[in-house]
Amino acid sequence: MSDIHQSAFHYLNELASRAQGPGARLPSQQDDDITLWNGIGFRIAGHFCVAPMGDITEVLHEPASTRLPGVKPWVRGVANVRGRLLPLIDMNGFLGEPPCSRGRVLVLEHGELYAGLIVEEVLGLQHFDTADYSDDRGLAHAELGKYVRGSYQHEGQEWSVFRVNRLLSSSQFFQVAA
């Protein structure tokens, strides 16, 4: 083997052994002691909320809908989403606040229930250190407080954990007749 090939071969061997040896840890390996909780962030009635990933099926722009006669004003109507009728619930209106103007829709699909919650804004996937969770912090908004439990403090902002199961176990949510 020529000297150039020999030195190139040794260089590659040395490079390979350095890459496999102890070295700087990757960023994901450096914070092994931090456990993250992930959820979908959104705003309702001006409050920052987050719902567990498994509770939200999808996020949509508010689709065109058809009003339904004889229902409470917070029932925005029904929309045809890929051949399925999606009831749209304005969460601000449901909580006694002024209704959302064109918001985003969080789609819930739990058993037979298929519904869309219109919220002010969807803030995407959020990651929280589980050490920042507290059951003690309360929510100033009494109506919304019925549907949240606990919160995360992140970068000076409190994120209330929205519990979809509390909303779905509420008789008020299903009393849509005006």
N, C-alpha and C positions, 0 to 999 in steps of 0.2 A: 504494500500500500504506500502511496506517495506521502510525503511529509504534510502536504496540504490536506489530503483526505484523513490522515492520521490525526492531525490537530483538530479538524472539524469534528471527527468522531469523538475525541476526548472532550471537546467543548460541549457537544450534545449530551454525552453521558453525565458530565458535571452538572449541566443545566437540569437534567432529569432528576438527579439525586437531590439537588437543592429544592426542586419543586415538591418532592415527596417528603422531605425532611420537615422538622419543626420550623414554623415560620409565623408570619402574621396571620391571625385568625380573620376569617371573613366577617363582615359586619353582622350577619345573621347569627354567627357563632359567639360574638362578643357579649351579647346580652342574654345569655342562657338563663339567668336568674329572673328575667322579666317574663311574665305570662300575659299574653295579650287577649283581650276580648274584642270581637269584631261585631259591628252592627251597621245598619243603614241610618244615616243621620238625616234629620229633616226639621222643619220649623212648623209648629202649630201655635196659633194665637201669640206669636212673637217669642215663643219659648223653644229652646234647642232641645230636641228629643232624639233618641236613638232606639231602634227596635232590633231585637236579635235577628241575625241573618235568616234563620229558618222561618221566621214569621212573615216575611215579605216575599211573595212569589216573583214579582217584577215591578219595575218602575216605568210609568208611561207619561208622556205629555198628555194633558187632558184631552180626551177624544170628544168629538161632536156627540151630543146626547139628545135624547128626547125627554121632555118634561113629562111627568106623570101627574094626572089629576088626583086631587084628594090626599096628597102626601104633605108632610111637614116641609117647610122651606129649605131645610138643610139636606133634603134628598134632592140632589141636582137633577136626577133622571137616570135613564139607562143608556148605555152605549153598546154598540155591536163591536166586540173585539175578537177578531178572528173567528166569527161565527157564533160566539157566545155572548149572551146578554150580561153586561157588567153593571150592576147598580152602583151609582156614584154618590158618595156621602161627603158633603162639605164639612170637614172636621171643625173649622172655625164656627160655622153656623150651628153645628151640633153642640158645641160648647157654649153657645150663647153670645158669641162674638160676631162682628160683622163678617159676612161671607168672604171667602177667598175670591179674588179675581183670578182668572185663568191660572191655576196652580199646576202642580204635578200630582200624579196619582200613584199611590202605593197599593198594589193589588194583593189582596189576601185570598188565600184558598185553603180553608180548613174544613176538611170533611165535605159536607154538602154546601157549605157557605162559599160563595164567590162574590167578592165585593171590592170596590175601589174606594180608598180614602183619599179625598182631595186635601192636600196640605199646601201651605204657602210656598215652600221651597224644599227641594231634596238636596242634601249636602253630600251625598255619596257615601262611600264606604268609610267608616271611621274605626280607628284602632285605639284602644285604651288599655293602659296598664291596669291589671286587676287590683293592684294595690291602691289605685286611686278611686275605687268604688266605695260608696258609703250608703247604708240604708237609712241613716239619720237625717240627711239633708231633706228638707221639705220643699214643696213647690207652692209658690204664692197663689197660683191660679187654682181655685177650689175645684172647679169642674174637671180640669185636666188632671188634677191631683188624684182623682179617683182611678185613673188609668195608668198611672206611673208608680213605680216602686224602685227607689234607690236612684243614685246618679253617679256619674263620673265627673271628676274635676280634671280638665285638660286645658293647658295653656290659658289659664284664667277664666275659662268658660265652663259653666255647669251644664252637663248633658243629662237630662232626666231619661231614665230607661222606661220606654213606653211598653206596657205589657198588653199585647193584643188579646191574650186570654181574658184579661179583666174587661176589656171592651166587649168581647163576644159573650161574656157571662152577664153583661148588663142588660136588664129588661128595657131600659130606655133606648138602647141602640136598635132594638127590634120593633119599637112602637113608632112606626113611620106614618100611620094614618093621622091626617090633620083633624 
